[in-house]
Structure formats: structure tokens, C-alpha cells
Amino acid sequence: MKKLDKADILNLLRQVAVLLSSGLTLLRSLELLRHAAAKEGLRQLISQWLLQLQAGKQFSQCLESYPHYFDPFCRLLIRIGEQTGELDHMLNRFICREEKNREQKAKIKEALFYPAIVSATALLTSLIMLVFVVPHFALFFSQAPEKIPAFTKAVIALSTFVREQGLGMLTVCCLIGLASFFSSPFSQGLPAFFMRLPYLGSLTKKIILMHFVQNLSTLLAAAIPLSIGLKTLAPLSTIPTLRLSILKLHHEIHAGRQLHSALYLDPFFPTLLIQLVKTGEDSGTLDLMLEKFAALYLAEIEQRFSQFHRLFEPLLITILGALIGGLVIAMYLPIFHLGTAI
């Protein structure tokens, strides 16, 4: 099957939800969409779904064959929709969730794009100078009668090391990077590592909490009991710290505590969340209070990324100037000494 964009998948599910809400069955809706699909990949995907549905599978089971398009939480929402007879509503909830996530990721990428480009430019320029420019100066200085400054010697030694060992180190780093990227323990431990960093720690924790609260709010809005919602979300979390906290919450709720009291026992959860949850439990609007908390954290996260972009831009330019300027000065320093000697 041809690879599809996530936007194509979301648009397809949105069309399915519209047809279901108009009273059509799932099979009939998919048959209509298969004939109307403009992309061959979509037609192939819908055909596979139809074959599986006709064989007796549930729609949520059909999606298990495509984990790169549908995460466990998506399949959970659709399974709930099938059980409650509100599949169209669950599809709409999933689409809203995914669109919010896409917007958040786009903003994060936009904030990190400029620093990444400047950093890559600085690194590439430095490597070009060390590999191609510095050796010519080193050859010239080796024939000069004057003593070479220590700073220049250090740069020449670095150039020699990069030219002799750089390819091997680059290969090893690439292999380690690829192995780490596809390693489950690494991907699960990365958020924990970020949470220990001075500036990124609080930001990472806020992002993790925001997604957890959004998911819990979605389940509560779908009339899923709190205890079952927490029990469901725990195994879906890929972050060990959050998974352990969710299990503790489930244990306390199962023992008869209210959610705000259970949250108070775990330092992972902030005071603001506890206060909003207490308000939601007292007023019977827990899902709305959780959604408000997620919205507040989202606004704060976007503001932090905007500040990060504004602060990091001049810092990167300074580092780039110091790095390139340092290499240039190191190469011309002996020439200045020669001129002084003359």
C-alpha cells in the first residue's frame, strides 16, 4: 500500500464521521468513500478495511494493522465508540485531538528550526575550515622561523585530529544515533533525561502533563468512569514516571479517594491541577476543568517556546561569531607576530 500523509488519514476519518452521523452504516460509508477517493493509497486502505470488516472484525481491530497511523489511544477511542454506539463522536474527538497535536508539533518545529539551521551552519563551516583551510596555514607556519602561538598550535592539532579520526568518529556517532533512535529504552528514557535539565526540565514536564490531562478529559467526556480511564491510560504511557503516577492515582481512586486528594499525594502533579480538579469534582464538570488546565499549559508552553526562540537567536549568533572568529584569529595570529618581528 502506498504511504499516506497523516492529513489524508484525518480527512478520511472526518468523512467517515460525517457519513455515520447522517445515518449510514460503517460498511456503506467506506464503500462510498472508496469510490470517491482521489488517491490510490486511500482506495487500497479502505479496501483492506472493508475486507476485514466483512470478515467479522471490529473497526478498532482493523486499525491495529496500521500503528504508524493510529496510536493506541486512537484505537481505544474508536473501540469505546463502537461499544457505546457513538463511533462518529469518538472519531470527531480523535480528529480534534490530532489536529491540536499537529498544531503543537508545528509550533515546536518552527521554534527549533532557526537554532538548528544556525547550529548546523556553524558546525559545517568550522569543519570545512579545519579540514581544508587550516592545513594550508599549518604547512606555511611549519616553515616560519617564528614560534607559533599556543592557541594556533591547539587549532592545528584539532585540525589534524579531525582529518585523521573524524570519519571514524562520525561513523560511530551515526551508528550509535541510529541504534538509540530505534531503541525503546532510549526513547522512553529521553523525556526523563530532559526533565533533569535546568530549562527544558519544567517545559518537558508541562508537555507530558498537558497530554495526559487532555487524554483523561477526553475519556471522561466520553462517559468513561475515572477509575477505568486511569487504568486504561497507564499502559498507554511510554514515560515510566508518568505511568507510575497514573497507577498510583488509580490505586487511590479505587480505594475511595477523590481525584484531587489522590493528586495531592503525588509531587509530580502541580497545585494548579489539584485546585482545578477539586473545583471540577465539586461542580460535576471535571472533564471541563481538565480541558481548561490543558489549555492553560498549552498557552504557557507556546509562550516558553517563543521566549526560547527570542533568547536563543542572539546567543547562537554570538557563538557562531566566536567560533568562526576564533579559528580566523588563530590562523592569523602567527602572521601578526611575523609582522611585529619584522
Secondary structure, DSSP 8 states (H G I E B T S, - for coil): -----HHHHHHHHHHHHHHHHTT--HHHHHHHHHHH-SSHHHHHHHHHHHHHHHTT--HHHHHTT-TTTS-HHHHHHHHHHHHHT-HHHHHHHHHHHHHHHHHHHHHHHHHHHHHHHHHHHHHHHHHHIIIIIHHHHHHHHHT-SS---HHHHHHHHHHHHHHHHHHHHHHHHHHHHHHHHT-HHHHHHHHHHHHTSTTHHHHHHHHHHHHHHHHHHHHHHTT--HHHHHHHHHHH---HHHHHHHHHHHHHHHTT--HHHHHHT-TTS-HHHHHHHHHHHHHT-HHHHHHHHHHHHHHHHHHHHHHHHHHHHHHHHHHHHHHHHHHHHHHHHHHHHHHHH-
